[in-house]
C-alpha cells in the first residue's frame, strides 16, 4: 500500500465521520421538531409496519389536522397508495398502478 492509498483511505474515513456526525445532528433536529407531536407519533407507531421514521414522514407530509381530509379513501388517493380506476367504454386500462 503506497502513501497515495493511505491518504485516500484517510480522506474517505474523514468523510464518513463527517456524514455520520451530520446524520446524528439531523436526527436530533427531527426529534426536537417532533416533540410537540409525541402523542401522534406514539399512535402512528402502533400501526403495523409504521415505525418512528415513517410516523415522522407522515406528520411532515400530511400534518396532524385530519379535519381537512374528507375520508380515508381521499387520504389514500392523496398519498398515492390506491390505484386509479381508468375505464373507457367498459374496458379497463391495464396501466393502473400506485405511485412510488
Backbone as CSV, one residue per row, in Angstrom:
resi,resn,N_x,N_y,N_z,CA_x,CA_y,CA_z,C_x,C_y,C_z
1,UNK,0.854,-1.167,0.000,0.000,0.000,0.000,0.903,1.234,0.000
2,UNK,0.693,2.086,-0.930,1.530,3.275,-1.075,0.956,4.442,-0.284
3,UNK,1.720,5.475,-0.216,1.316,6.689,0.503,0.000,7.245,-0.053
4,UNK,-0.135,7.226,-1.372,-1.354,7.719,-2.010,-2.585,6.960,-1.499
5,UNK,-2.476,5.626,-1.386,-3.596,4.819,-0.924,-3.937,5.136,0.531
6,UNK,-2.913,5.303,1.357,-3.156,5.668,2.758,-3.837,7.020,2.851
7,UNK,-3.433,7.970,2.022,-4.059,9.292,2.018,-5.524,9.196,1.587
8,UNK,-5.766,8.415,0.547,-7.140,8.275,0.071,-8.029,7.621,1.130
9,UNK,-7.526,6.583,1.794,-8.290,5.960,2.879,-8.573,6.947,4.002
10,UNK,-7.596,7.778,4.299,-7.778,8.798,5.341,-8.855,9.802,4.941
11,UNK,-8.849,10.216,3.683,-9.879,11.147,3.206,-11.267,10.517,3.280
12,UNK,-11.360,9.251,2.870,-12.644,8.555,2.926,-13.123,8.404,4.372
13,UNK,-12.215,8.059,5.262,-12.558,7.896,6.675,-13.073,9.224,7.254
14,UNK,-12.378,10.301,6.953,-12.817,11.619,7.438,-14.193,11.979,6.884
15,UNK,-14.430,11.671,5.619,-15.718,11.978,5.008,-16.836,11.145,5.640
16,UNK,-16.572,9.869,5.910,-17.566,9.027,6.566,-17.895,9.549,7.956
17,UNK,-16.878,9.979,8.698,-17.115,10.544,10.032,-17.949,11.812,9.948
18,UNK,-17.679,12.643,8.953,-18.465,13.865,8.750,-19.921,13.523,8.464
19,UNK,-20.153,12.551,7.578,-21.519,12.168,7.234,-22.261,11.597,8.441
20,UNK,-21.593,10.760,9.227,-22.234,10.197,10.414,-22.586,11.290,11.422
21,UNK,-21.715,12.265,11.595,-21.988,13.375,12.512,-23.173,14.205,12.007
22,UNK,-23.216,14.455,10.705,-24.313,15.225,10.122,-25.631,14.488,10.271
23,UNK,-25.641,13.182,10.066,-26.853,12.390,10.233,-27.337,12.453,11.677
24,UNK,-26.432,12.332,12.636,-26.807,12.430,14.049,-27.421,13.791,14.364
25,UNK,-26.836,14.862,13.819,-27.368,16.198,14.063,-28.761,16.359,13.458
26,UNK,-28.957,15.827,12.253,-30.274,15.896,11.617,-31.317,15.097,12.384
27,UNK,-30.949,13.906,12.853,-31.879,13.098,13.642,-32.254,13.810,14.938
28,UNK,-31.302,14.471,15.557,-31.585,15.233,16.775,-32.530,16.397,16.474
29,UNK,-32.317,17.074,15.357,-33.187,18.181,14.966,-34.607,17.681,14.685
30,UNK,-34.723,16.542,14.013,-36.044,15.964,13.755,-36.738,15.616,15.063
31,UNK,-36.002,15.006,16.014,-36.581,14.683,17.315,-37.076,15.929,18.029
32,UNK,-36.307,16.997,17.961,-36.725,18.253,18.605,-37.982,18.817,17.961
33,UNK,-38.064,18.747,16.628,-39.235,19.265,15.935,-40.470,18.385,16.152
34,UNK,-40.269,17.105,16.441,-41.390,16.203,16.686,-41.885,16.241,18.130
35,UNK,-41.174,16.897,19.016,-41.555,16.875,20.430,-42.990,17.340,20.690
36,UNK,-43.537,18.344,19.976,-44.937,18.699,20.226,-45.928,17.625,19.753
37,UNK,-45.472,16.679,18.965,-46.349,15.668,18.374,-46.064,14.267,18.910
38,UNK,-45.565,14.160,20.139,-45.212,12.852,20.705,-46.411,11.907,20.741
39,UNK,-47.580,12.419,21.138,-48.767,11.576,21.221,-49.131,11.017,19.838
40,UNK,-49.099,11.862,18.823,-49.430,11.417,17.475,-48.409,10.401,16.961
41,UNK,-47.130,10.627,17.275,-46.081,9.684,16.851,-46.318,8.333,17.512
42,UNK,-46.658,8.337,18.797,-46.915,7.081,19.500,-48.123,6.355,18.917
43,UNK,-49.168,7.098,18.565,-50.352,6.475,17.970,-50.028,5.886,16.595
44,UNK,-49.298,6.632,15.780,-48.917,6.116,14.458,-48.002,4.906,14.579
45,UNK,-47.182,4.883,15.613,-46.241,3.782,15.813,-46.964,2.478,16.148
46,UNK,-48.219,2.549,16.592,-48.968,1.325,16.895,-49.482,0.639,15.632
47,UNK,-49.439,1.312,14.494,-49.878,0.712,13.232,-48.811,-0.278,12.764
48,UNK,-49.200,-1.512,12.427,-48.208,-2.469,11.940,-47.503,-1.937,10.692
49,UNK,-46.189,-2.031,10.693,-45.392,-1.582,9.551,-44.993,-0.121,9.615
50,UNK,-45.465,0.601,10.624,-45.120,2.017,10.773,-44.202,2.157,11.977
51,UNK,-43.020,2.683,11.752,-42.098,2.931,12.851,-41.982,4.440,13.084
52,UNK,-41.062,4.831,13.934,-40.918,6.250,14.270,-40.557,7.089,13.046
53,UNK,-39.703,6.568,12.190,-39.308,7.313,10.990,-40.484,7.511,10.042
54,UNK,-41.280,6.461,9.854,-42.457,6.579,8.991,-43.464,7.547,9.599
55,UNK,-43.637,7.495,10.918,-44.556,8.415,11.592,-44.103,9.856,11.393
56,UNK,-42.807,10.097,11.486,-42.278,11.449,11.266,-42.549,11.900,9.832
57,UNK,-42.424,10.988,8.880,-42.696,11.312,7.479,-44.171,11.632,7.279
58,UNK,-45.041,10.813,7.875,-46.480,11.079,7.763,-46.826,12.462,8.291
59,UNK,-46.311,12.793,9.467,-46.613,14.091,10.078,-46.048,15.220,9.234
60,UNK,-44.854,15.027,8.687,-44.250,16.070,7.856,-45.033,16.285,6.570
61,UNK,-45.534,15.207,5.968,-46.229,15.311,4.691,-47.693,15.724,4.824
62,UNK,-48.396,15.138,5.814,-49.838,15.343,5.918,-50.238,16.282,7.040
63,UNK,-49.362,16.446,8.030,-49.739,17.230,9.196,-50.556,16.383,10.157
64,UNK,-51.077,17.014,11.198,-51.853,16.275,12.189,-53.325,16.671,12.188
65,UNK,-53.679,17.688,11.421,-55.073,18.132,11.345,-55.779,17.341,10.249
66,UNK,-56.526,16.322,10.663,-57.211,15.462,9.699,-58.615,15.964,9.373
67,UNK,-58.982,17.140,9.869,-60.313,17.670,9.567,-60.439,18.084,8.104
68,UNK,-59.317,18.313,7.441,-59.349,18.707,6.029,-59.502,17.514,5.096
69,UNK,-59.332,16.307,5.634,-59.445,15.090,4.839,-60.886,14.601,4.919
70,UNK,-61.506,14.386,3.769,-62.923,14.005,3.721,-63.150,12.566,4.172
71,UNK,-62.261,11.656,3.793,-62.428,10.245,4.137,-61.076,9.547,4.053
72,UNK,-61.055,8.304,4.499,-59.817,7.524,4.405,-59.457,7.262,2.947
73,UNK,-60.474,7.127,2.086,-60.220,6.925,0.658,-59.587,8.166,0.036
74,UNK,-60.056,9.326,0.474,-59.489,10.585,-0.016,-58.024,10.704,0.381
75,UNK,-57.712,10.339,1.621,-56.327,10.395,2.094,-55.454,9.393,1.340
76,UNK,-55.971,8.196,1.120,-55.202,7.186,0.382,-54.947,7.644,-1.049
77,UNK,-55.939,8.278,-1.662,-55.764,8.794,-3.014,-54.739,9.911,-3.039
78,UNK,-54.816,10.810,-2.055,-53.856,11.915,-1.971,-52.441,11.392,-1.791
79,UNK,-52.300,10.347,-0.976,-50.976,9.779,-0.706,-50.471,8.936,-1.873
80,UNK,-51.348,8.586,-2.804,-50.932,7.820,-3.973,-50.791,6.343,-3.716
81,UNK,-51.539,5.808,-2.733,-51.416,4.390,-2.419,-52.609,3.577,-2.904
82,UNK,-53.488,4.193,-3.692,-54.583,3.426,-4.281,-54.509,3.581,-5.792
83,UNK,-54.717,2.494,-6.527,-54.633,2.591,-7.981,-55.827,3.346,-8.546
84,UNK,-55.650,3.920,-9.700,-56.745,4.620,-10.359,-57.740,3.646,-10.950
85,UNK,-58.895,4.133,-11.275,-59.926,3.303,-11.889,-60.192,3.865,-13.279
86,UNK,-59.316,3.556,-14.197,-59.424,4.077,-15.552,-60.216,3.102,-16.402
87,UNK,-61.412,3.514,-16.786,-62.263,2.660,-17.598,-62.865,3.506,-18.702
88,UNK,-62.868,2.944,-19.904,-63.432,3.643,-21.040,-64.186,2.645,-21.895
89,UNK,-65.440,2.914,-22.163,-66.290,2.050,-22.982,-66.331,0.630,-22.434
90,UNK,-66.336,0.516,-21.098,-66.423,-0.800,-20.475,-65.119,-1.561,-20.431
91,UNK,-64.043,-0.982,-20.964,-62.746,-1.651,-20.952,-61.852,-0.975,-19.923
92,UNK,-61.212,-1.788,-19.099,-60.320,-1.246,-18.078,-58.919,-1.067,-18.640
93,UNK,-58.320,0.055,-18.279,-56.946,0.341,-18.670,-56.024,-0.512,-17.807
94,UNK,-55.110,-1.227,-18.419,-54.227,-2.115,-17.678,-53.040,-1.395,-17.069
95,UNK,-52.982,-0.105,-17.200,-51.852,0.683,-16.693,-52.092,1.176,-15.269
96,UNK,-53.013,0.592,-14.523,-53.281,1.024,-13.162,-52.143,0.615,-12.240
97,UNK,-51.578,1.554,-11.550,-50.547,1.272,-10.575,-50.473,2.439,-9.589
98,UNK,-49.868,2.176,-8.451,-49.720,3.224,-7.439,-48.395,3.934,-7.630
99,UNK,-48.334,5.145,-7.086,-47.089,5.912,-7.171,-46.073,5.360,-6.205
100,UNK,-44.819,5.592,-6.494,-43.750,5.177,-5.587,-43.621,6.185,-4.478
